[in-house]
Amino acid sequence: MGHMGAGAPQGPQPLPGVAHVVAVGSGKGGVGKTTVAVNLAVALGKLGYKVGLIDADIYGPNVPTMMGVTRQPNIVGENRIEPILSHGVKFISVGLISPGDKPMVMRGPMLHQIIRQFLQQVEWGELDFLIVDLPPGTGDVVISLVQTVPLTGAVVVSTGSSVALQDARKALEMFHQVKVEVIGLVENMSQMTLPSGEVIDVFGAGGTERTAAQFGLEFLGALELNPQIREGGDKGLPISLAGPDSALAKDFYTVAKKVADKAKEIASKSEDVLEIS
Ligand SMILES: Nc1ncnc2c1ncn2[C@@H]1O[C@H](COP(=O)(O)OP(=O)(O)OP(=O)(O)O)[C@@H](O)[C@H]1O
């Protein structure tokens, strides 16, 4: 690859020691993307993987609350950022740097800089998976991400409702445009089981699986709508901590295992391509 002079165009560079970067996105806000990202990270950790989590949802950085730690990260050496370790996962968030209720007002270049710093200036060490919680919608953060680091793939979270799926399709189209493979779709808040045992369908369960099929994409699983999942998020104790045998957490583990398998499959395919060319 020759050496690069100053100003030489630099494409996305893999992060040394980090095997897979997986983005979690949604078209619509509020569908539970962060809940899925946090529980996916914790579940992968419990499954024995080394996991990092970047909260790139700069407009609503909820990861610190959901991970139960809101203190500022330490700076080590020359401007290296030490990620926060919680529940077996290393994470970083703008919420740690600009805590409180003040919104971060940011212009494009600053946003790009933050995404780069979170990838390159954080002491991630060896990771099997670096999960990135994207802001809802389609936009700048994804561009910054793909310009900085090669992604293994993206997970798209939706509810089964028509409007959420309409926006999820836009997210799929965006990942296609920036050449990021979609690992699969997750349906969140799928069904709800009442204390009586009656199951109610709030957002149109099944819609996400049908959309995945239409696009020839993998359906990674359906997650129940349950107040304990919300409480876990609010208390900083993600439901996945309950382990794969827990009734409420098991579906998150199903998703986590599928994501891990598919990510490894995608990575091995792209290695083959590199060897051939
Ligand atoms: N399966 C679920 N059951 C119950 N509550 C849930 C579930 N998933 C998410 N929630 C709750 O719904 C709210 C929104 O979830 P979350 O913040 O994860 O959404 P989001 O898509 O990341 O939102 P945004 O990106 O727009 O900030 C949170 O209070 C969360 O605890």
PDBQT file of the ligand as one rigid body, heavy atoms in Angstrom, charges set to zero:
ROOT
HETATM    1  N1  LIG A 301     -39.392  -3.933  24.139  1.00  0.00    +0.000 N 
HETATM    2  C1  LIG A 301     -39.657  -2.895  24.938  1.00  0.00    +0.000 A 
HETATM    3  N2  LIG A 301     -40.570  -2.993  25.947  1.00  0.00    +0.000 NA
HETATM    4  C2  LIG A 301     -40.831  -1.924  26.751  1.00  0.00    +0.000 A 
HETATM    5  N3  LIG A 301     -40.268  -0.719  26.623  1.00  0.00    +0.000 NA
HETATM    6  C3  LIG A 301     -39.372  -0.562  25.637  1.00  0.00    +0.000 A 
HETATM    7  C4  LIG A 301     -39.010  -1.632  24.751  1.00  0.00    +0.000 A 
HETATM    8  N4  LIG A 301     -38.077  -1.156  23.883  1.00  0.00    +0.000 NA
HETATM    9  C5  LIG A 301     -37.873   0.128  24.204  1.00  0.00    +0.000 A 
HETATM   10  N5  LIG A 301     -38.646   0.486  25.255  1.00  0.00    +0.000 N 
HETATM   11  C6  LIG A 301     -38.718   1.805  25.889  1.00  0.00    +0.000 C 
HETATM   12  O1  LIG A 301     -39.167   2.743  24.914  1.00  0.00    +0.000 OA
HETATM   13  C7  LIG A 301     -38.473   3.978  25.039  1.00  0.00    +0.000 C 
HETATM   14  C8  LIG A 301     -37.732   4.311  23.750  1.00  0.00    +0.000 C 
HETATM   15  O2  LIG A 301     -36.711   3.339  23.569  1.00  0.00    +0.000 OA
HETATM   16  P1  LIG A 301     -35.272   3.715  23.025  1.00  0.00    +0.000 P 
HETATM   17  O3  LIG A 301     -34.747   4.919  23.699  1.00  0.00    +0.000 OA
HETATM   18  O4  LIG A 301     -34.470   2.472  23.061  1.00  0.00    +0.000 OA
HETATM   19  O5  LIG A 301     -35.676   4.090  21.533  1.00  0.00    +0.000 OA
HETATM   20  P2  LIG A 301     -34.801   4.689  20.350  1.00  0.00    +0.000 P 
HETATM   21  O6  LIG A 301     -35.362   4.129  19.111  1.00  0.00    +0.000 OA
HETATM   22  O7  LIG A 301     -33.365   4.476  20.623  1.00  0.00    +0.000 OA
HETATM   23  O8  LIG A 301     -35.111   6.201  20.471  1.00  0.00    +0.000 OA
HETATM   24  P3  LIG A 301     -34.343   7.466  19.810  1.00  0.00    +0.000 P 
HETATM   25  O9  LIG A 301     -33.218   6.931  18.979  1.00  0.00    +0.000 OA
HETATM   26  O10 LIG A 301     -35.421   8.126  19.038  1.00  0.00    +0.000 OA
HETATM   27  O11 LIG A 301     -33.842   8.256  20.985  1.00  0.00    +0.000 OA
HETATM   28  C9  LIG A 301     -37.544   3.795  26.239  1.00  0.00    +0.000 C 
HETATM   29  O12 LIG A 301     -38.190   4.288  27.378  1.00  0.00    +0.000 OA
HETATM   30  C10 LIG A 301     -37.364   2.296  26.350  1.00  0.00    +0.000 C 
HETATM   31  O13 LIG A 301     -37.100   1.870  27.670  1.00  0.00    +0.000 OA
ENDROOT
TORSDOF 0
